[in-house]
């Protein structure tokens, strides 16, 4: 005969297990979102602090407060009216350099990536591995060789065919664009997307008489739009924030970029002018924020696809 007490205890334990699992899932979800909230605050706080600092009056910059209090645009006026830093000219130069690098990396990087992913030519694996190895070389090591190449570039800046007699691309916007016109990372990144696409489409197009460039441009390129958008944001951000190399190859006031304006607000003699410095930082961040706001859907999709197929 079955013991009623044991049966009741068994049923009670059975009902407690789903309840305890549900409570555990809720606690785990609360903990996860709490950690995400903390990380979000840590990530956003520097931007918020820069923003409120750029809006505070000069006399209030030393105050430690999370609220801006009285707000003013005096620091932005200083940035735009400073004769040492023609901001509008610098912004135009930075946009020119950034969009030129954006176009070359997206077009030529995608074209090279398509070649490595879909065309089986002799030595393509060896060549691709050499390119990957070059990514491990720190950029600082190549600064002097790259500078000499720009300085001695044949038939540029008064140079003869042997690269002598002039200054090449030195002190020109081309000296900023050319070294990073086709990044190895762009080729590697886009190759991952082309590898996810079927080779049958290319074979069918070749049978119909289509050339390789037409196959790349008409068939495959529209299919990797998320990857292009993601790479475009990375490339734009990298080009827009470029600081070290422009300071090496640009000396004329008319050719300077917006990143080179920061030095005007910090020196050993005058100290750091935090108000104008933060205002300039906000102006620097604005184009990247606008680009991400319009392309975030494709950016997130591109990152997800790249992570799953990398």
Secondary structure by P-SEA (a helix, b strand, c coil): cccaaaaaaaaaaaaaaaaaaaaaaaaaaaaaaaaaaaaaaaaaaaaaaaaaaaacccccccccccccccccaaaaaaaaaccccaaaaaaaaaaaaaaaaaaaaaaaaaaaaaaaccccccaaaaaaaaaaaaaacccccaaaaaaaaaaacccccccccccccccccccccccccccccccaaaaaaaaaaaaaccaaaaaaaaaacccaaaaacccccccaaaaaaaaaaaaaaaaaacccccccccccccccccccccccccccccccaaaaaaaaaaaaaaaaaaaaaacaaaaaaaaaaaaaac
